[in-house]
Amino acid sequence: MMTLLNQIMLFLTLYSLSERIVQSTRCEYLKNITVTVFQEKGEPYNQTINGCIEDIVFSEEKNVVTALTISRQNITHLEKYSVRNMAYIDEIIIANCVLQEIEAGAFSNLPKLRKISIGFSEIKEIGIDVFNVLEELQEFRIHNTDLDTIDKEGFASMPNLRKFYCDINKLEYYDSEWFTNSENLEILDFQFNKINSLPERAFFDLKKLRKINFNNNEISYIEPNAFEGVTTLESLFLNYNRLKMINPDVFTEKFKSTYFYINANYLNYLPKELLDKLTVKYISLDNNPWKCPCLEFVNRWLNVSNGTAIKSDSCIGSNLPVCLYPKQFTKVCNETIDEDVTKEYLSNLRNATKHKTDLNPYCFRLD
């Protein structure tokens, strides 16, 4: 049997060996990399680096490096231990670097790192142990990339993560397991992707969410119980998607949001049962193919519930259609999808906007 002393000695030996391996990693693939260095004191400066990015390579040894910007550099990948051993680094920005891959452990021993932003790159996948090992990370953004895959639990068990922005990428799905045990998230932003649905219990463990943004995606269906566990938000954004209906069962109980945006979908109506569950202060309804009796019903609901329909200044026009009556004229809101109303509305909308160049292109879903 190994004695306690022997166990301790073995542990220290293995630890020392692992430290030597880390220190021997020279990141020789990083050559002539220019970074902008921000210090606790003094002005930012540019420095060219050959090798791993760490505190010891910077010229101002007595100063504290608090942030780095790496922009327009020929970096196609980041290997393990590429950015490491920076005691006070708070923020890292990587942009326009043709970055295609980040290995697990690329960011190592950065105990005070709170923000990372990666943009305008060719990265397609985020694997596990790339970012979820950064326990102090509070804000993450990845934007304008080819990202289409995030490994399960890619951002799991991150107790300090508050803001997550994943915008202008190529994701076709959303997976709640990405954020398992990251229960302090307040903002989720996935606008301008290709996400086609929201799954059951999409945000169940995220009790502190304030803002959810899925504007400008391809969402055509929201699973039952998608918003289970979410009862109060500041803002819910679902503009410019492909929703033809929102079933009442997407909310398992009363749901309250200060702002609720559903512009530019294919909605003919909102079910009474859904409205009975909703409490909103402001709702944005414009440029859906509403059946007129159903839009009138929503407006009456707003009047009774002290809600307000808001309009976007960039989406207002005197000739834009607001709603249509069904071919079988009725003043009653029949809670059914009417494809004829939708087709006629979109045709009228195309004609009305044909010569208007000052309108925001995302005011309408015409495709």
HELIX and SHEET records of a PDB file:
HELIX    1   1 LEU A    4  SER A   24  1                                  21    
HELIX    2   2 ASP A   55  VAL A   57  5                                   3    
HELIX    3   3 SER A  176  PHE A  179  5                                   4    
HELIX    4   4 PRO A  248  VAL A  250  5                                   3    
HELIX    5   5 LYS A  272  LYS A  277  1                                   6    
HELIX    6   6 CYS A  292  SER A  305  1                                  14    
HELIX    7   7 ASP A  313  CYS A  315  5                                   3    
HELIX    8   8 GLU A  339  THR A  353  1                                  15    
HELIX    9   9 PRO A  361  CYS A  363  5                                   3    
SHEET    1   A13 TYR A  45  ILE A  49  0                                        
SHEET    2   A13 ILE A  33  GLN A  39 -1                                        
SHEET    3   A13 VAL A  65  SER A  71 -1                                        
SHEET    4   A13 GLU A  91  ALA A  95  1                                        
SHEET    5   A13 LYS A 115  GLY A 119  1                                        
SHEET    6   A13 GLU A 139  HIS A 143  1                                        
SHEET    7   A13 LYS A 163  ASP A 167  1                                        
SHEET    8   A13 ILE A 187  ASP A 189  1                                        
SHEET    9   A13 LYS A 211  ASN A 213  1                                        
SHEET   10   A13 THR A 232  PHE A 237  1                                        
SHEET   11   A13 PHE A 255  TYR A 261  1                                        
SHEET   12   A13 LEU A 278  SER A 284  1                                        
SHEET   13   A13 THR A 308  ALA A 309  1                                        
SHEET    1   B 2 HIS A  77  LEU A  78  0                                        
SHEET    2   B 2 GLU A 101  ILE A 102  1                                        
SHEET    1   C 2 VAL A  83  ARG A  84  0                                        
SHEET    2   C 2 PHE A 107  SER A 108  1                                        
SHEET    1   D 2 GLU A 125  ILE A 126  0                                        
SHEET    2   D 2 THR A 149  ILE A 150  1                                        
SHEET    1   E 2 SER A 197  LEU A 198  0                                        
SHEET    2   E 2 TYR A 221  ILE A 222  1                                        
SHEET    1   F 2 TRP A 290  LYS A 291  0                                        
SHEET    2   F 2 CYS A 323  LEU A 324  1                                        
END                                                                             
